[in-house]
Amino acid sequence: MNPITVSFQVLPGGLPDKKTTYNAVDAAIAVVVQSGLRYMVNPMETTLEGEYDQVMAVIKAAQQAVLAAGASTVFTSIKIDNDPAGSTIDEKIGKYSR
């Protein structure tokens, strides 16, 4: 199966301060890092590359990590590029890499 690219953002809710919120986001990013999928962390979202079911499983686990880190809710925004021919991070931004 050809890869897709997905950008997502998890927004923890119900946390008392910015530090605690960042810790919850760090827990989500740790899930991404441990997934073994290609990824890019950006200031406002994370982009993943992989097979559809793999990517969605990582996003689900990232949401669960945010809740386990103390958030009472998590809002997740997801953007999917599901091209049957495949979709990669490099094709989108490779020309900008240094």
N, CA, C and O atoms as a printed pandas DataFrame, in Angstrom:
     atom_number atom_name residue_name chain_id  residue_number  x_coord  y_coord  z_coord
0              1         N          MET        A               1    0.848   -1.180    0.000
1              2        CA          MET        A               1    0.000    0.000    0.000
2              3         C          MET        A               1    0.894    1.244    0.000
3              4         O          MET        A               1    1.924    1.265    0.674
4              5         N          ASN        A               2    0.515    2.252   -0.732
5              6        CA          ASN        A               2    1.280    3.482   -0.802
6              7         C          ASN        A               2    1.082    4.320    0.454
7              8         O          ASN        A               2    0.020    4.280    1.075
8              9         N          PRO        A               3    2.119    5.084    0.826
9             10        CA          PRO        A               3    2.003    5.889    2.051
10            11         C          PRO        A               3    1.082    7.089    1.859
11            12         O          PRO        A               3    0.850    7.563    0.747
12            13         N          ILE        A               4    0.573    7.553    2.989
13            14        CA          ILE        A               4   -0.173    8.804    3.038
14            15         C          ILE        A               4    0.602    9.761    3.940
15            16         O          ILE        A               4    1.474    9.339    4.700
16            17         N          THR        A               5    0.283   11.035    3.852
17            18        CA          THR        A               5    0.795   11.990    4.832
18            19         C          THR        A               5   -0.383   12.584    5.588
19            20         O          THR        A               5   -1.432   12.890    5.022
20            21         N          VAL        A               6   -0.169   12.733    6.875
21            22        CA          VAL        A               6   -1.207   13.262    7.757
22            23         C          VAL        A               6   -0.559   14.273    8.694
23            24         O          VAL        A               6    0.470   13.988    9.307
24            25         N          SER        A               7   -1.153   15.434    8.802
25            26        CA          SER        A               7   -0.744   16.404    9.816
26            27         C          SER        A               7   -1.836   16.445   10.873
27            28         O          SER        A               7   -3.025   16.490   10.560
28            29         N          PHE        A               8   -1.410   16.429   12.125
29            30        CA          PHE        A               8   -2.407   16.477   13.186
30            31         C          PHE        A               8   -1.913   17.324   14.349
31            32         O          PHE        A               8   -0.716   17.548   14.534
32            33         N          GLN        A               9   -2.877   17.777   15.111
33            34        CA          GLN        A               9   -2.622   18.613   16.272
34            35         C          GLN        A               9   -3.507   18.113   17.396
35            36         O          GLN        A               9   -4.716   17.964   17.222
36            37         N          VAL        A              10   -2.911   17.855   18.547
37            38        CA          VAL        A              10   -3.701   17.510   19.729
38            39         C          VAL        A              10   -3.717   18.717   20.659
39            40         O          VAL        A              10   -2.681   19.329   20.921
40            41         N          LEU        A              11   -4.892   19.046   21.147
41            42        CA          LEU        A              11   -5.067   20.187   22.039
42            43         C          LEU        A              11   -5.638   19.680   23.365
43            44         O          LEU        A              11   -6.837   19.418   23.464
44            45         N          PRO        A              12   -4.786   19.544   24.378
45            46        CA          PRO        A              12   -5.253   19.069   25.680
46            47         C          PRO        A              12   -6.157   20.097   26.345
47            48         O          PRO        A              12   -5.914   21.301   26.259
48            49         N          GLY        A              13   -7.176   19.623   26.992
49            50        CA          GLY        A              13   -8.069   20.512   27.726
50            51         C          GLY        A              13   -8.085   20.183   29.205
51            52         O          GLY        A              13   -7.777   19.063   29.612
52            53         N          GLY        A              14   -8.448   21.173   30.002
53            54        CA          GLY        A              14   -8.645   20.958   31.431
54            55         C          GLY        A              14   -7.365   20.933   32.245
55            56         O          GLY        A              14   -7.373   20.459   33.381
56            57         N          LEU        A              15   -6.269   21.429   31.695
57            58        CA          LEU        A              15   -5.012   21.446   32.442
58            59         C          LEU        A              15   -4.791   22.824   33.048
59            60         O          LEU        A              15   -5.246   23.824   32.492
60            61         N          PRO        A              16   -4.093   22.892   34.190
61            62        CA          PRO        A              16   -4.043   24.142   34.945
62            63         C          PRO        A              16   -3.127   25.233   34.394
63            64         O          PRO        A              16   -3.325   26.412   34.689
64            65         N          ASP        A              17   -2.122   24.851   33.592
65            66        CA          ASP        A              17   -1.183   25.875   33.143
66            67         C          ASP        A              17   -0.461   25.431   31.872
67            68         O          ASP        A              17   -0.607   24.296   31.418
68            69         N          LYS        A              18    0.320   26.353   31.314
69            70        CA          LYS        A              18    1.028   26.100   30.064
70            71         C          LYS        A              18    2.036   24.958   30.195
71            72         O          LYS        A              18    2.158   24.135   29.288
72            73         N          LYS        A              19    2.756   24.901   31.315
73            74        CA          LYS        A              19    3.757   23.850   31.503
74            75         C          LYS        A              19    3.106   22.464   31.481
75            76         O          LYS        A              19    3.617   21.550   30.834
76            77         N          THR        A              20    2.012   22.311   32.166
77            78        CA          THR        A              20    1.306   21.037   32.206
78            79         C          THR        A              20    0.758   20.687   30.821
79            80         O          THR        A              20    0.766   19.524   30.419
80            81         N          THR        A              21    0.289   21.688   30.108
81            82        CA          THR        A              21   -0.215   21.479   28.750
82            83         C          THR        A              21    0.913   21.015   27.839
83            84         O          THR        A              21    0.742   20.065   27.075
84            85         N          TYR        A              22    2.065   21.678   27.913
85            86        CA          TYR        A              22    3.210   21.270   27.090
86            87         C          TYR        A              22    3.663   19.848   27.445
87            88         O          TYR        A              22    4.060   19.088   26.562
88            89         N          ASN        A              23    3.607   19.490   28.715
89            90        CA          ASN        A              23    3.970   18.124   29.116
90            91         C          ASN        A              23    3.041   17.097   28.478
91            92         O          ASN        A              23    3.484   16.022   28.073
92            93         N          ALA        A              24    1.759   17.426   28.390
93            94        CA          ALA        A              24    0.795   16.517   27.753
94            95         C          ALA        A              24    1.085   16.398   26.260
95            96         O          ALA        A              24    1.006   15.305   25.698
96            97         N          VAL        A              25    1.419   17.512   25.616
97            98        CA          VAL        A              25    1.774   17.474   24.201
98            99         C          VAL        A              25    3.059   16.676   24.009
99           100         O          VAL        A              25    3.180   15.920   23.045
100          101         N          ASP        A              26    4.016   16.836   24.915
101          102        CA          ASP        A              26    5.253   16.048   24.849
102          103         C          ASP        A              26    4.963   14.552   24.916
103          104         O          ASP        A              26    5.634   13.759   24.256
104          105         N          ALA        A              27    3.976   14.168   25.703
105          106        CA          ALA        A              27    3.595   12.753   25.787
106          107         C          ALA        A              27    3.070   12.251   24.445
107          108         O          ALA        A              27    3.349   11.120   24.047
108          109         N          ALA        A              28    2.308   13.097   23.750
109          110        CA          ALA        A              28    1.807   12.731   22.424
110          111         C          ALA        A              28    2.957   12.603   21.429
111          112         O          ALA        A              28    2.986   11.674   20.621
112          113         N          ILE        A              29    3.899   13.533   21.491
113          114        CA          ILE        A              29    5.041   13.489   20.579
114          115         C          ILE        A              29    5.897   12.258   20.845
115          116         O          ILE        A              29    6.443   11.676   19.908
116          117         N          ALA        A              30    6.023   11.855   22.098
117          118        CA          ALA        A              30    6.777   10.641   22.424
118          119         C          ALA        A              30    6.165    9.419   21.734
119          120         O          ALA        A              30    6.890    8.538   21.274
120          121         N          VAL        A              31    4.854    9.369   21.663
121          122        CA          VAL        A              31    4.173    8.273   20.957
122          123         C          VAL        A              31    4.571    8.273   19.487
123          124         O          VAL        A              31    4.841    7.220   18.910
124          125         N          VAL        A              32    4.604    9.455   18.886
125          126        CA          VAL        A              32    4.986    9.590   17.477
126          127         C          VAL        A              32    6.418    9.094   17.273
127          128         O          VAL        A              32    6.687    8.317   16.357
128          129         N          VAL        A              33    7.321    9.541   18.119
129          130        CA          VAL        A              33    8.737    9.156   18.003
130          131         C          VAL        A              33    8.886    7.637   18.120
131          132         O          VAL        A              33    9.636    7.022   17.362
132          133         N          GLN        A              34    8.180    7.047   19.060
133          134        CA          GLN        A              34    8.281    5.606   19.299
134          135         C          GLN        A              34    7.599    4.770   18.225
135          136         O          GLN        A              34    7.802    3.557   18.163
136          137         N          SER        A              35    6.792    5.405   17.379
137          138        CA          SER        A              35    6.026    4.659   16.370
138          139         C          SER        A              35    6.899    4.060   15.273
139          140         O          SER        A              35    6.525    3.063   14.655
140          141         N          GLY        A              36    8.049    4.660   15.031
141          142        CA          GLY        A              36    8.900    4.194   13.940
142          143         C          GLY        A              36    8.518    4.763   12.583
143          144         O          GLY        A              36    9.210    4.518   11.595
144          145         N          LEU        A              37    7.421    5.523   12.520
145          146        CA          LEU        A              37    7.013    6.145   11.261
146          147         C          LEU        A              37    7.837    7.408   11.016
147          148         O          LEU        A              37    8.363    8.012   11.951
148          149         N          ARG        A              38    7.939    7.789    9.769
149          150        CA          ARG        A              38    8.592    9.055    9.437
150          151         C          ARG        A              38    7.697   10.179    9.944
151          152         O          ARG        A              38    6.476   10.120    9.798
152          153         N          TYR        A              39    8.307   11.205   10.544
153          154        CA          TYR        A              39    7.524   12.305   11.108
154          155         C          TYR        A              39    8.330   13.596   11.085
155          156         O          TYR        A              39    9.553   13.593   10.952
156          157         N          MET        A              40    7.610   14.684   11.218
157          158        CA          MET        A              40    8.179   16.019   11.410
158          159         C          MET        A              40    7.350   16.729   12.468
159          160         O          MET        A              40    6.133   16.858   12.331
160          161         N          VAL        A              41    8.008   17.186   13.517
161          162        CA          VAL        A              41    7.329   17.967   14.547
162          163         C          VAL        A              41    7.515   19.443   14.197
163          164         O          VAL        A              41    8.630   19.899   13.946
164          165         N          ASN        A              42    6.424   20.163   14.185
165          166        CA          ASN        A              42    6.417   21.593   13.906
166          167         C          ASN        A              42    5.801   22.315   15.100
167          168         O          ASN        A              42    5.221   21.665   15.969
168          169         N          PRO        A              43    5.909   23.629   15.166
169          170        CA          PRO        A              43    5.389   24.345   16.335
170          171         C          PRO        A              43    3.890   24.151   16.579
171          172         O          PRO        A              43    3.444   24.191   17.726
172          173         N          MET        A              44    3.109   23.942   15.513
173          174        CA          MET        A              44    1.659   23.893   15.678
174          175         C          MET        A              44    1.023   22.554   15.322
175          176         O          MET        A              44   -0.169   22.353   15.558
176          177         N          GLU        A              45    1.817   21.622   14.746
177          178        CA          GLU        A              45    1.275   20.314   14.377
178          179         C          GLU        A              45    2.420   19.363   14.094
179          180         O          GLU        A              45    3.576   19.773   13.996
180          181         N          THR        A              46    2.089   18.103   13.966
181          182        CA          THR        A              46    3.057   17.063   13.620
182          183         C          THR        A              46    2.582   16.382   12.349
183          184         O          THR        A              46    1.390   16.126   12.180
184          185         N          THR        A              47    3.524   16.089   11.451
185          186        CA          THR        A              47    3.200   15.403   10.204
186          187         C          THR        A              47    3.772   13.999   10.252
187          188         O          THR        A              47    4.928   13.799   10.625
188          189         N          LEU        A              48    2.958   13.035    9.874
189          190        CA          LEU        A              48    3.343   11.624    9.815
190          191         C          LEU        A              48    3.260   11.112    8.391
191          192         O          LEU        A              48    2.478   11.613    7.583
192          193         N          GLU        A              49    4.068   10.115    8.091
193          194        CA          GLU        A              49    4.019    9.437    6.797
194          195         C          GLU        A              49    3.986    7.935    7.065
195          196         O          GLU        A              49    4.794    7.416    7.835
196          197         N          GLY        A              50    3.051    7.248    6.429
197          198        CA          GLY        A              50    2.956    5.804    6.607
198          199         C          GLY        A              50    1.670    5.280    6.013
199          200         O          GLY        A              50    0.938    6.008    5.343
200          201         N          GLU        A              51    1.401    4.015    6.262
201          202        CA          GLU        A              51    0.157    3.425    5.794
202          203         C          GLU        A              51   -0.999    3.967    6.645
203          204         O          GLU        A              51   -0.835    4.273    7.826
204          205         N          TYR        A              52   -2.155    4.073    6.017
205          206        CA          TYR        A              52   -3.322    4.708    6.649
206          207         C          TYR        A              52   -3.587    4.172    8.059
207          208         O          TYR        A              52   -3.669    4.951    9.009
208          209         N          ASP        A              53   -3.719    2.867    8.200
209          210        CA          ASP        A              53   -4.061    2.298    9.506
210          211         C          ASP        A              53   -2.966    2.543   10.540
211          212         O          ASP        A              53   -3.260    2.763   11.715
212          213         N          GLN        A              54   -1.708    2.507   10.111
213          214        CA          GLN        A              54   -0.604    2.782   11.031
214          215         C          GLN        A              54   -0.678    4.210   11.555
215          216         O          GLN        A              54   -0.565    4.449   12.757
216          217         N          VAL        A              55   -0.866    5.148   10.644
217          218        CA          VAL        A              55   -0.909    6.562   11.013
218          219         C          VAL        A              55   -2.078    6.827   11.963
219          220         O          VAL        A              55   -1.918    7.523   12.966
220          221         N          MET        A              56   -3.234    6.280   11.653
221          222        CA          MET        A              56   -4.403    6.509   12.508
222          223         C          MET        A              56   -4.221    5.879   13.891
223          224         O          MET        A              56   -4.699    6.422   14.887
224          225         N          ALA        A              57   -3.537    4.745   13.954
225          226        CA          ALA        A              57   -3.263    4.116   15.248
226          227         C          ALA        A              57   -2.333    4.991   16.092
227          228         O          ALA        A              57   -2.497    5.075   17.309
228          229         N          VAL        A              58   -1.374    5.632   15.459
229          230        CA          VAL        A              58   -0.467    6.535   16.180
230          231         C          VAL        A              58   -1.247    7.736   16.709
231          232         O          VAL        A              58   -1.043    8.150   17.850
232          233         N          ILE        A              59   -2.125    8.290   15.905
233          234        CA          ILE        A              59   -2.914    9.446   16.354
234          235         C          ILE        A              59   -3.804    9.049   17.534
235          236         O          ILE        A              59   -3.922    9.800   18.502
236          237         N          LYS        A              60   -4.416    7.895   17.457
237          238        CA          LYS        A              60   -5.250    7.419   18.570
238          239         C          LYS        A              60   -4.411    7.258   19.837
239          240         O          LYS        A              60   -4.833    7.664   20.920
240          241         N          ALA        A              61   -3.224    6.667   19.700
241          242        CA          ALA        A              61   -2.343    6.485   20.857
242          243         C          ALA        A              61   -1.869    7.834   21.399
243          244         O          ALA        A              61   -1.713    7.991   22.610
244          245         N          ALA        A              62   -1.641    8.799   20.523
245          246        CA          ALA        A              62   -1.238   10.135   20.965
246          247         C          ALA        A              62   -2.351   10.800   21.780
247          248         O          ALA        A              62   -2.084   11.456   22.787
248          249         N          GLN        A              63   -3.591   10.627   21.339
249          250        CA          GLN        A              63   -4.719   11.159   22.101
250          251         C          GLN        A              63   -4.782   10.507   23.484
251          252         O          GLN        A              63   -4.987   11.189   24.488
252          253         N          GLN        A              64   -4.608    9.202   23.530
253          254        CA          GLN        A              64   -4.650    8.487   24.802
254          255         C          GLN        A              64   -3.516    8.934   25.722
255          256         O          GLN        A              64   -3.696    9.007   26.938
256          257         N          ALA        A              65   -2.349    9.234   25.149
257          258        CA          ALA        A              65   -1.215    9.709   25.948
258          259         C          ALA        A              65   -1.513   11.068   26.569
259          260         O          ALA        A              65   -1.124   11.329   27.707
260          261         N          VAL        A              66   -2.199   11.933   25.831
261          262        CA          VAL        A              66   -2.576   13.250   26.356
262          263         C          VAL        A              66   -3.532   13.081   27.531
263          264         O          VAL        A              66   -3.386   13.754   28.552
264          265         N          LEU        A              67   -4.494   12.203   27.395
265          266        CA          LEU        A              67   -5.431   11.955   28.495
266          267         C          LEU        A              67   -4.706   11.338   29.695
267          268         O          LEU        A              67   -4.976   11.707   30.838
268          269         N          ALA        A              68   -3.795   10.407   29.441
269          270        CA          ALA        A              68   -3.034    9.778   30.523
270          271         C          ALA        A              68   -2.131   10.795   31.232
271          272         O          ALA        A              68   -1.784   10.612   32.399
272          273         N          ALA        A              69   -1.754   11.864   30.523
273          274        CA          ALA        A              69   -0.912   12.906   31.114
274          275         C          ALA        A              69   -1.727   13.900   31.945
275          276         O          ALA        A              69   -1.170   14.858   32.482
276          277         N          GLY        A              70   -3.030   13.682   32.055
277          278        CA          GLY        A              70   -3.846   14.496   32.942
278          279         C          GLY        A              70   -4.887   15.380   32.294
279          280         O          GLY        A              70   -5.673   16.015   32.996
280          281         N          ALA        A              71   -4.914   15.440   30.975
281          282        CA          ALA        A              71   -5.933   16.261   30.316
282          283         C          ALA        A              71   -7.311   15.641   30.550
283          284         O          ALA        A              71   -7.456   14.418   30.565
284          285         N          SER        A              72   -8.301   16.481   30.729
285          286        CA          SER        A              72   -9.662   15.954   30.903
286          287         C          SER        A              72  -10.339   15.734   29.550
287          288         O          SER        A              72  -11.282   14.951   29.438
288          289         N          THR        A              73   -9.848   16.433   28.527
289          290        CA          THR        A              73  -10.351   16.267   27.167
290          291         C          THR        A              73   -9.184   16.455   26.205
291          292         O          THR        A              73   -8.141   17.000   26.566
292          293         N          VAL        A              74   -9.385   15.993   24.976
293          294        CA          VAL        A              74   -8.406   16.271   23.927
294          295         C          VAL        A              74   -9.163   16.517   22.634
295          296         O          VAL        A              74   -9.985   15.703   22.213
296          297         N          PHE        A              75   -8.873   17.654   22.011
297          298        CA          PHE        A              75   -9.429   17.986   20.706
298          299         C          PHE        A              75   -8.324   17.724   19.705
299          300         O          PHE        A              75   -7.191   18.161   19.908
300          301         N          THR        A              76   -8.635   17.012   18.616
301          302        CA          THR        A              76   -7.630   16.676   17.620
302          303         C          THR        A              76   -8.071   17.152   16.249
303          304         O          THR        A              76   -9.174   16.852   15.792
304          305         N          SER        A              77   -7.192   17.896   15.608
305          306        CA          SER        A              77   -7.399   18.354   14.239
306          307         C          SER        A              77   -6.508   17.513   13.334
307          308         O          SER        A              77   -5.315   17.361   13.596
308          309         N          ILE        A              78   -7.094   16.962   12.258
309          310        CA          ILE        A              78   -6.363   16.059   11.371
310          311         C          ILE        A              78   -6.541   16.496    9.921
311          312         O          ILE        A              78   -7.656   16.771    9.477
312          313         N          LYS        A              79   -5.419   16.559    9.179
313          314        CA          LYS        A              79   -5.428   16.819    7.739
314          315         C          LYS        A              79   -4.788   15.613    7.063
315          316         O          LYS        A              79   -3.681   15.217    7.427
316          317         N          ILE        A              80   -5.475   15.023    6.081
317          318        CA          ILE        A              80   -5.017   13.790    5.433
318          319         C          ILE        A              80   -4.826   14.026    3.945
319          320         O          ILE        A              80   -5.708   14.554    3.269
320          321         N          ASP        A              81   -3.653   13.626    3.440
321          322        CA          ASP        A              81   -3.420   13.567    1.998
322          323         C          ASP        A              81   -3.346   12.094    1.633
323          324         O          ASP        A              81   -2.302   11.458    1.780
324          325         N          ASN        A              82   -4.456   11.561    1.160
325          326        CA          ASN        A              82   -4.573   10.138    0.827
326          327         C          ASN        A              82   -4.648   10.002   -0.689
327          328         O          ASN        A              82   -5.728    9.846   -1.258
328          329         N          ASP        A              83   -3.496   10.063   -1.330
329          330        CA          ASP        A              83   -3.382    9.956   -2.784
330          331         C          ASP        A              83   -3.138    8.486   -3.125
331          332         O          ASP        A              83   -2.180    7.909   -2.610
332          333         N          PRO        A              84   -3.959    7.853   -3.971
333          334        CA          PRO        A              84   -3.745    6.455   -4.319
334          335         C          PRO        A              84   -2.343    6.174   -4.874
335          336         O          PRO        A              84   -1.854    5.050   -4.771
336          337         N          ALA        A              85   -1.699    7.184   -5.458
337          338        CA          ALA        A              85   -0.342    7.014   -5.986
338          339         C          ALA        A              85    0.715    7.154   -4.886
339          340         O          ALA        A              85    1.897    6.900   -5.119
340          341         N          GLY        A              86    0.288    7.556   -3.699
341          342        CA          GLY        A              86    1.212    7.756   -2.592
342          343         C          GLY        A              86    1.417    9.227   -2.308
343          344         O          GLY        A              86    1.248   10.072   -3.186
344          345         N          SER        A              87    1.780    9.524   -1.085
345          346        CA          SER        A              87    1.993   10.897   -0.640
346          347         C          SER        A              87    3.114   10.872    0.385
347          348         O          SER        A              87    3.030   10.157    1.383
348          349         N          THR        A              88    4.163   11.647    0.145
349          350        CA          THR        A              88    5.302   11.632    1.060
350          351         C          THR        A              88    5.656   13.041    1.529
351          352         O          THR        A              88    5.301   14.039    0.903
352          353         N          ILE        A              89    6.353   13.082    2.629
353          354        CA          ILE        A              89    6.842   14.350    3.158
354          355         C          ILE        A              89    7.832   14.962    2.170
355          356         O          ILE        A              89    7.789   16.164    1.908
356          357         N          ASP        A              90    8.720   14.138    1.623
357          358        CA          ASP        A              90    9.744   14.648    0.705
358          359         C          ASP        A              90    9.152   15.309   -0.531
359          360         O          ASP        A              90    9.654   16.342   -0.974
360          361         N          GLU        A              91    8.102   14.735   -1.095
361          362        CA          GLU        A              91    7.535   15.338   -2.300
362          363         C          GLU        A              91    6.953   16.721   -2.007
363          364         O          GLU        A              91    6.883   17.577   -2.888
364          365         N          LYS        A              92    6.545   16.922   -0.776
365          366        CA          LYS        A              92    5.942   18.198   -0.407
366          367         C          LYS        A              92    6.978   19.264   -0.066
367          368         O          LYS        A              92    6.841   20.424   -0.456
368          369         N          ILE        A              93    8.025   18.857    0.674
369          370        CA          ILE        A              93    8.963   19.883    1.151
370          371         C          ILE        A              93   10.425   19.546    0.885
371          372         O          ILE        A              93   11.303   20.280    1.338
372          373         N          GLY        A              94   10.716   18.483    0.179
373          374        CA          GLY        A              94   12.091   18.081   -0.079
374          375         C          GLY        A              94   12.939   19.191   -0.669
375          376         O          GLY        A              94   14.119   19.312   -0.337
376          377         N          LYS        A              95   12.367   19.985   -1.520
377          378        CA          LYS        A              95   13.144   21.062   -2.149
378          379         C          LYS        A              95   13.535   22.162   -1.167
379          380         O          LYS        A              95   14.387   22.998   -1.470
380          381         N          TYR        A              96   12.907   22.160    0.016
381          382        CA          TYR        A              96   13.231   23.164    1.023
382          383         C          TYR        A              96   14.235   22.664    2.040
383          384         O          TYR        A              96   14.713   23.445    2.863
384          385         N          SER        A              97   14.568   21.381    2.005
385          386        CA          SER        A              97   15.528   20.814    2.957
386          387         C          SER        A              97   16.924   21.329    2.646
387          388         O          SER        A              97   17.295   21.535    1.490
388          389         N          ARG        A              98   17.670   21.525    3.698
389          390        CA          ARG        A              98   19.040   22.012    3.515
390          391         C          ARG        A              98   20.015   20.885    3.596
391          392         O          ARG        A              98   21.220   21.100    3.466
